[in-house]
Amino acid sequence: MTTSEETFTKHKLNRIRHQEVFRIKNSVRFAALTPREVEIIQLITAGKNNPQIAETLFISRHTVEQHRKNINR
């Protein structure tokens, strides 16, 4: 394995550890999300914006915005 590959692998593993720590620390908050809020988070992480999410879920853009506000709380 080359140095750049080792650096990349270490960076990737470090990122996974940080994500896992974040997930564990916030597991109670994540459990409180509604199924729709989870759907919206998945679409956000897939790179979709509010109008695209609204179209995908057959809801209004305003409803998506409200869900995002609730998620941020």
C-alpha positions as CSV (number, residue, x, y, z in Angstrom):
1,M,0.0,0.0,0.0
2,T,1.4,3.4,-0.9
3,T,1.6,6.3,1.4
4,S,-1.3,8.1,-0.3
5,E,-3.4,5.0,0.0
6,E,-2.6,4.7,3.7
7,T,-3.4,8.3,4.3
8,F,-6.7,7.9,2.4
9,T,-7.6,4.8,4.4
10,K,-6.7,6.4,7.7
11,H,-8.8,9.5,6.8
12,K,-11.7,7.3,5.8
13,L,-11.6,5.2,9.1
14,N,-11.3,8.4,11.1
15,R,-14.4,9.8,9.4
16,I,-16.3,6.6,10.1
17,R,-15.4,6.7,13.8
18,H,-16.5,10.3,14.1
19,Q,-19.8,9.4,12.3
20,E,-20.4,6.5,14.7
21,V,-19.7,8.6,17.8
22,F,-22.1,11.3,16.5
23,R,-24.7,8.6,15.8
24,I,-24.4,7.1,19.3
25,K,-24.5,10.5,21.0
26,N,-27.6,11.5,19.1
27,S,-29.4,8.2,19.0
28,V,-32.2,9.4,21.2
29,R,-32.8,12.4,18.9
30,F,-32.7,10.2,15.8
31,A,-35.2,7.8,17.4
32,A,-37.6,10.8,17.9
33,L,-37.7,11.6,14.1
34,T,-40.9,10.7,12.3
35,P,-40.7,8.3,9.3
36,R,-41.3,11.2,7.0
37,E,-38.5,13.2,8.6
38,V,-36.2,10.2,8.0
39,E,-37.3,10.1,4.4
40,I,-36.5,13.8,4.0
41,I,-33.0,13.4,5.6
42,Q,-32.3,10.5,3.2
43,L,-33.3,12.7,0.2
44,I,-31.2,15.6,1.5
45,T,-28.1,13.4,1.9
46,A,-28.8,12.2,-1.7
47,G,-28.3,15.8,-2.8
48,K,-31.9,16.8,-3.4
49,N,-33.2,20.3,-2.8
50,N,-36.7,21.2,-1.4
51,P,-38.5,21.3,-4.7
52,Q,-37.0,18.0,-5.7
53,I,-38.0,16.4,-2.3
54,A,-41.5,17.8,-2.6
55,E,-41.9,16.3,-6.1
56,T,-40.4,12.9,-5.0
57,L,-42.7,12.7,-2.0
58,F,-45.8,14.2,-3.6
59,I,-46.0,17.0,-1.0
60,S,-45.8,20.8,-1.2
61,R,-42.5,22.6,-0.9
62,H,-43.9,24.4,2.1
63,T,-44.4,21.0,3.8
64,V,-40.8,20.0,3.1
65,E,-39.6,23.3,4.6
66,Q,-41.7,22.6,7.7
67,H,-40.3,19.1,8.1
68,R,-36.8,20.6,7.8
69,K,-37.5,23.1,10.5
70,N,-38.8,20.3,12.7
71,I,-35.6,18.2,12.0
72,N,-33.4,21.1,12.9
73,R,-35.1,21.5,16.2
